Amino acid sequence: MYRTHSCSELRIADTGKTVTLAGWAGTIRDKGGLLWIDLRDRYGITQLVFDEAYTTPELFAIARSIGREFVLQATGEVIERTSKTTKIPTGEIEIKVSDLKILNAAKTPPFTIQDDTDGGDELRMKYRYLDLRRNAVQQNVIFRSNLGIESRKYLADKGFLEIETPFLIKSTPEGARDFVVPSRMNPGTFYALPQSPQTFKQILMVAGFDKYFQIVRCFRDEDLRADRQPEFTQIDCEMSFVHQEDILNTFEGLTRHLFHTMLGIDLPEFPRMTYDEAMRRFGSDKPDVRFEMDFNDLNALAKGKGFQVFDSAEAVLAINATGCAHYSRKQIDELTEWVKRPQIGAKGLVYVKYDTDGSVKSSVDKFYSPDDLKAWLDHCGAKPGDMLLVLSGEEEKTQKQLCELRLEMGSQLGLRDPKVFKPLWVVDFPLLEWDEDAQRFFAMHHPFTSPKMGDIPKMESNDQAVLKSMRADAYDLVLNGVEIGGGSIRIHDRDLQSRNFKLLGFTPEEAEAQFGFLLGAFEYGAPPHGGIAFGFDRLAAVMNGVNSIRDFIAFPNNNQGRDMMIDAPSPIDAAQLKELGLKL
Ligand code: ASP
């Protein structure tokens, strides 16, 4: 037996027992005649003690030769510590070592294996196996493992089957960019790695499997941001003979189960908000509803008073930053610079301060009387001590900019506590999204999403506004301003699917070439069906109040999409290229 106990198990009640532990050497303290080694494994830390008073010189010499991260096996007696600590569960005892084996030596690690390590990002990615030894990272990986197990438990209990779908599939131009894999056996042709198992799970419904799930890797060749990885994991699900309501209930249930079992939090029933309301109130389809600070439309009050900027704007929108009337000139200048950064793109920022003494002061006093401004304040529900922040311009852009400003103010005011969880369903998404550059419609969710029944006749319209007004049975699960999941009721009728492809600019031939298998399957008895996919990495991160999904992926890529440890992607040799038909 390599070990009788883990490094987190032993307590004061175990004193007197002879035990064997195995693990890595952490902190080593050498006080001359006394030497301590923290022995660490994935479960915790136990202190080993060597004392010249009773340790043989041979054993003491071995103990002295040990460096950080050596792999050790130690046998000895559990004794009560003289200086106890409550910092670790084993803090009342130590092991009086009688036998010590070095199972493997280790070079001095390039950074310390501690929660607050001295290693920079790149170094930690290169030596990911050492980074993964750090408790903080290990806890994330363990959390993720348990999250997967709990997801499976819930779904299995509801009768879902876990079915695998292929990774080598066909490239389609819709959606994000595909990663492609050359086929050696069919020179000049390529597989694509799936962006999601979407069409396969729908085919599984046609096949009669009824309730499917898979915790599955997806691949998207997109430009990377902090919360994006080229490969990421979904809890992907599909159900037959369901309405939207059934899906929302089932997956609200899953989310509540996960919060209950993983965090001991019982979430209340999830509110629902239409896409239109979310955009109007928060300028976002994934609003952070941990705080209010709703948008206020100032068009009617702010226009026609000679202030050219507002008069010529499509939208004049304000938020009420509660309790911010004391903001200094400098703070407001900083906010103004903040909204003018290219990432936000506002031209300027107007403020209206409502002082605690009732007086009103703004950056547009020249154009508006105190009464005018008072009317704005009233309209926005501002109280003395508050400050309005106003942005203007094209409606969509202004909404986006004010959304960012609202989140920034929420952060500045401490209203975005990562330990407070406010989920909601955003429902009734538009079916289509107009792309100005491509001059065509794209599916807002994906091309298999069903329009709302009542909107189907609108599909025949040539009027862009009518098409834009179509709504879909599509929904997102949003948590603290993050999209955690999204899905839709699908089209299950061949004709309707063909009409949808047509709206999206596919010729019948293109539709057939790319999705003929699905259209074909729809001719053989496709049941009504719908589903959803959760971003698994993101869910893990948000549940821990963390922004970056990278912390919850054992082997993530860096910002350039590189795996620093194995050094991928990398060139391949000429012979391999030739074999793949990529070079003659
Ligand atoms: N396949 C979709 C996605 O990846 C989710 C769904 O509609 O079920 O976003």
Residues whose N, C-alpha, C, O or C-beta is under 5 A from the ligand:
A	BS01	LIG	Q195 S196 Q198 C237 G486 G487 S488 G531 I532 A533
